[in-house]
Amino acid sequence: MADFQVYLIHFIILLIPTIILGAIFKSRKTSSLPPSPFKIPIIGHLHLLAPIPHQALHKLSTRYGPLMHIFLGSDPCIVASSPEMAKEFLKTHEASWSDRPHTEATDYLTYGKQDFSFAPYGPYWKFVKKLCMSELLGGQTLDLLQPVRRHEIECMVNVMLKKAKDGKAVDIGGEIMRLSNNVISSMLMRERCSENDDEAGEVRNLIKEVAEIVAQIAGTFNVSDYIWFCKNLDLQGLRKRLVDTRGRFDKMMERIIEEHRDVRRNMKENRDGEHVEKDLLDILLDISEDESLEIKLSRENIKAFILDIFAAGTETSAITTEWALAELINHPNIMKQARQEIDTVVGKNRLVEESDIANLPYLQAIVKETLRLHPTGPIIVREASEDCTIANYHIPAKTRLFVNVWAIGRDSNYWENALEFKPERFLMSSEDIRNGKSQLDVRGQHFHFLPFGSGRRGCPGTTLALQIVQTTLAVLIQCFEWKVRGEGKNGENTVNMEEGFGLTLPRAHPLVCVPVARLDPFPIK
């Protein structure tokens, strides 16, 4: 016993200086990082990110500056909250920040990083990016699939007209989500998800679940990812949902891929000249069968890519359109001006078409202003692939980056009356044109306006998203007036603009309105 006590005393004597030296070393190591709030052992700064992360990070940045560092558990993170800092990371030092961090959830959902969104920056990612821009989401493909989008918008208008005739309220977000789901699923695999048969119901429910779980997981800081002794615990129940959702998605996609293969096989065997319009899945299958390409797409690559499109393309477009209509209801003068522009350019005898959007600059400005105040990706997330120095701070590899797009879009140093909804700020005057002023673009060239990201990892679906959002919003303005039910104060036709929790900036309260038809877009011929 005496020997044990001696050993214990020696151990304690050695342990104390080890702890002190470790603390000194860690302090010196982190002293080269930007300012940081006080952190709690084990959880770091996780407790400071509630209830809505982008709002919480903005509040912290007002105290600690436009560049700060935080810890999610033991994982170091850098937060950029100004256009200057965003440019440093996304342009000047882009080569060091072209990766995206991986979590248990994203790895599982993407079939082990075999998708496009989370694949490491490298040969495969460059190959798929090229395919996206030239084949899958390029102008020629989107033009070929324009009738699909047109048909779905007409179906939505007919539903709204019936509601208007009966004087019934409409969940705007739900209807636009159905439209987005139908557009994406029809473009991807020729299957609408609003039909009444069992297979359409399966597609509809799975699309909704995939979008919801991706938004929840990406918008939730999963404890199991950041606290080491919780790695094997499913404390928030996310792992169970992941396994169930991806399992059913995989089963559905196997069925659809086999159906497409059967059709393609029969066409080759019969050679009867029958022409079937290709969807995006057909294009992916063509690419996977092309032996001349340097990289071959596997079945898992195809399924992961389709899951990306579902997750990124359905909810985001619907939420942006819902926010835009809510802003217009709260600003009737802007709604009136937008409606006058549409009536002048398009008239009242036909429905707005995608080809009309180029001649509707005020409508385009409304969408841009909506994306400024309500970006569907409020935080850009990246990860350092190597050590780098930014603003005289040494940032080690594997550090995560959060660019707070929501805060940047409300920066009063760049935006006059930053919290006001003013589409006019995006219109070019004749004087601006004469002075050579460049128009604010949504594609990441101006770092105080980053609704679709910037650089190599910018959103490849920007063109498709704008086509859906702008045309859908134009139709809702053209065909209906909107009366708020259940939200107006003192009888006013106003909408609650509180934000909800999630990756894609959802509304806290559904936008429920009674449509009032103002014209018949489908006159009897």
Summary of the structure (lengths in Angstrom):
residues: 525
radius of gyration: 25.6
end to end distance: 103.0
largest distance: 104.8
contacts: 1613
relative contact order: 0.14
helix: 56%
strand: 9%
